[in-house]
């Protein structure tokens, strides 16, 4: 049996709706989340439900004192990033290693939410 060439997948990330919390505290938002729920928002508010152990990401078009800028991937990919280290620290959320969290839309609160339990 000989070697086979691996061809990396290119293009859309199959519509996955995940938020990855990186070790440095950045929240990496998948293209699926961005396209499906955040739309053209250039900013987000970060919220925390301590009792439910959930983080919320509310899309915002304009900057306010409570918003964070959505930054495009520095590598030129389709993911977007939010600097969330201070937010995570203030909420007591400890990150030891990067981890993906499945996200969903909360229609009542008008935000993307995911569990950090």
C-alpha positions as CSV (number, residue, x, y, z in Angstrom):
1,X,0.0,0.0,0.0
2,X,1.5,3.3,-1.0
3,X,1.2,6.9,0.3
4,X,-2.0,8.9,-0.4
5,X,-2.0,12.6,-0.7
6,X,-4.2,14.5,1.7
7,X,-6.1,17.4,0.3
8,X,-7.2,19.9,2.9
9,X,-10.8,21.0,2.9
10,X,-11.3,24.5,1.6
11,X,-14.3,26.7,1.6
12,X,-17.2,26.9,4.1
13,X,-16.8,25.0,7.3
14,X,-19.9,22.9,6.7
15,X,-22.1,25.4,8.6
16,X,-20.9,24.5,12.1
17,X,-22.2,26.8,14.7
18,X,-19.5,26.8,17.3
19,X,-17.7,29.3,19.5
20,X,-14.1,28.3,20.5
21,X,-12.7,29.8,23.6
22,X,-8.9,30.1,23.1
23,X,-6.3,29.9,25.9
24,X,-5.6,33.6,25.6
25,X,-9.3,34.4,26.2
26,X,-10.3,35.2,22.7
27,X,-13.6,33.9,21.5
28,X,-13.3,32.5,18.0
29,X,-16.7,32.6,16.2
30,X,-17.3,30.2,13.4
31,X,-18.6,31.4,10.0
32,X,-21.8,29.5,10.7
33,X,-22.6,31.6,13.8
34,X,-21.5,34.8,12.0
35,X,-23.6,34.1,8.9
36,X,-26.7,32.7,10.6
37,X,-27.1,34.9,13.6
38,X,-24.7,37.9,13.8
39,X,-25.2,39.1,10.2
40,X,-23.6,42.4,9.5
41,X,-23.0,43.3,13.2
42,X,-19.5,44.8,13.7
43,X,-19.8,44.6,17.4
44,X,-21.1,42.3,20.1
45,X,-22.1,42.5,23.8
46,X,-20.9,39.6,26.0
47,X,-23.3,38.4,28.7
48,X,-23.1,35.7,31.3
49,X,-25.8,33.6,33.0
50,X,-24.0,32.4,36.1
51,X,-26.9,30.2,37.2
52,X,-27.2,28.5,33.8
53,X,-23.5,28.5,33.1
54,X,-24.0,30.1,29.7
55,X,-22.3,32.8,27.8
56,X,-24.3,35.1,25.5
57,X,-23.2,37.0,22.4
58,X,-25.6,39.7,21.4
59,X,-25.0,41.3,18.0
60,X,-24.8,45.1,17.8
61,X,-24.4,47.4,14.7
62,X,-22.9,50.3,16.7
63,X,-20.2,50.6,19.3
64,X,-21.3,51.4,22.9
65,X,-19.5,51.2,26.2
66,X,-20.6,47.6,26.5
67,X,-19.6,46.3,23.1
68,X,-16.6,44.4,21.8
69,X,-15.3,44.8,18.2
70,X,-15.7,41.7,16.0
71,X,-12.2,41.2,14.4
72,X,-11.7,39.2,11.2
73,X,-9.2,36.4,11.4
74,X,-5.6,37.6,11.1
75,X,-4.8,34.5,9.0
76,X,-7.4,35.6,6.4
77,X,-9.9,32.9,7.2
78,X,-13.7,33.3,7.7
79,X,-13.7,33.2,11.5
80,X,-14.2,36.3,13.6
81,X,-12.6,37.0,17.0
82,X,-13.6,38.8,20.2
83,X,-11.1,39.7,22.9
84,X,-12.9,38.2,25.8
85,X,-10.1,37.7,28.4
86,X,-11.3,40.4,30.8
87,X,-14.9,39.2,30.4
88,X,-14.0,35.6,31.2
89,X,-11.9,36.6,34.2
90,X,-14.7,38.9,35.6
91,X,-17.2,36.0,35.3
92,X,-14.7,33.5,36.9
93,X,-14.5,31.3,33.8
94,X,-11.1,29.6,33.8
95,X,-9.6,28.4,30.5
96,X,-6.9,25.8,30.7
97,X,-7.0,24.7,27.0
98,X,-8.9,25.8,23.9
99,X,-12.3,24.2,23.6
100,X,-15.3,24.3,21.1
101,X,-18.8,25.0,22.4
102,X,-21.9,24.3,20.3
103,X,-23.9,27.5,20.0
104,X,-27.6,28.2,19.5
105,X,-29.8,31.2,19.0
106,X,-31.9,32.3,22.0
107,X,-34.9,34.1,20.3
108,X,-36.2,35.5,23.6
109,X,-33.0,37.2,24.5
110,X,-31.9,37.9,20.8
111,X,-28.5,36.4,21.3
112,X,-26.2,33.5,20.6
113,X,-25.6,31.3,23.6
114,X,-23.4,28.4,24.6
115,X,-22.8,26.5,27.8
116,X,-19.4,26.8,29.6
117,X,-20.2,24.2,32.3
